[in-house]
Amino acid sequence: MKRWALLFLFLATSCTCLAQKPAKTAPVTTYIRAGRLFDATSDRVRENMVIVVEGNRIRSVGPAASISIPAGSNVIDLTRATVLPGLIDCHTHLGSRADRYDEIFRFKDTPFLSAFAAVVNARKTLDAGFTTVRDVGSKPFLAVDLRNSINEGLVPGPRIVASGPGITITGGHGDLNNYSPQISVKMFPEERGFQIADGVDQVRHVVRAQVKYGVDVIKILATGGVLSKGDSPGAPQFTFDELKAAAEEAHMAGRKIAAHAHGTQGIKNAILAGIDSIEHASLIDDEGIRLAKEHGTYLVMDIYNDDYILNNAPAFGLPEENIEKEKMVGRLQRENFEKAFKAGARMAFGTDAGVYPHGDNAKQFFYMVKYGMTPAQAIRSATSSAADLIGRSKDVGTIEAGKYADIIAVAADPLQDVRALEDVGFVMKGGEVFKDAITGRQPH
Ligand code: ARG
């Protein structure tokens, strides 16, 4: 290329750079006055605190007396409220609706219907004070796209740690069972590639395929389930070797892996295989609890669900088979939650939202307290512990300098009555206010 041409190219590119560069503005600083602050770094509450938010992160936190707020600053007055870190639900299905239990919908619904629901559900979840969720099962790759759309600011919603569809054995919890072999239904565009896997090689392939499409976490179905047909919650699905291969592949790719497991043996197989969290854990026994402690495996027990499944889902067409299965596991799961917690197993908050209506996530806190936790412990399971399970402790889960400004507030005191969390009045995510029914300011 001639010298003048190079010069021209240089000028042209540097000019467009200059023209396109947005004007640098200083990040906005906001001062939040917290009457009571539960920062989730301990079980204690501190009074009269100030949180300084700069841009999307927390710059500092300290007693009101030690922080001077310059005149004319942007101040959010939560002096009459309890301020906490944004909550984290480690088990949601944002694309699922709790009013579609009739089997016919499995044949009628397109993936688009799930995606529309997910946009609405993301907003409901955020408004309920959940600023982060781990979404563990949707059509490929709804959660990944929703995560990206939220991160781009296209739609409002929580931060999403996204999985692909749950990986299942043929005839397992994630398959469509008990129809005539004459009928062939493709549940997903490429069933084998994303979801059904039999044998170690197929398991490796499906995990890799999901990673290829951008999932943050792998979800595998290690036992039968309640809301599926033709399988039993107590029965193991996948062999130990298959689970081990899945965990190995996920970890090699720098992803965590969660296993759906109700059954006693399937839970142990999953823990020994190196899986990071056991979802449901309904029929866990003493040995399972001991193994979970030994391996540092988190238990994510959805102990609110039983209420909704037995009281509401039948009116939406839930078949008798599933009602019976729920009756088998529901009460035991709550008792085992208490047992496992008292024995010292690690617990992270996860509700299986989508089985019940999105936005009601906080209803589970009541049961966690009823079955053995203090309110502070229940809240920490949904903040600091949840952040640890999802591998995001650097960014979310506590109110500390350097973390994202994911901050919520409730008018009543959740440390007295944890049900106060069912009515979150203020929600900030990444420094942006999405809801404010406490000071009455208009969020944008
Ligand atoms: N998705 C789970 C399943 O179908 C829901 C289990 C809900 N029941 C419960 N007691 N947690 O297996």
Boltz pocket constraint, residues with backbone or C-beta under 6 A from the ligand:
constraints:
  - pocket:
      binder: B
      contacts: [[A, 224], [A, 225], [A, 226], [A, 227], [A, 228], [A, 280], [A, 282], [A, 302], [A, 303], [A, 305], [A, 306], [A, 309], [A, 326], [A, 329], [A, 330], [A, 333], [A, 352], [A, 355]]
      max_distance: 6.0
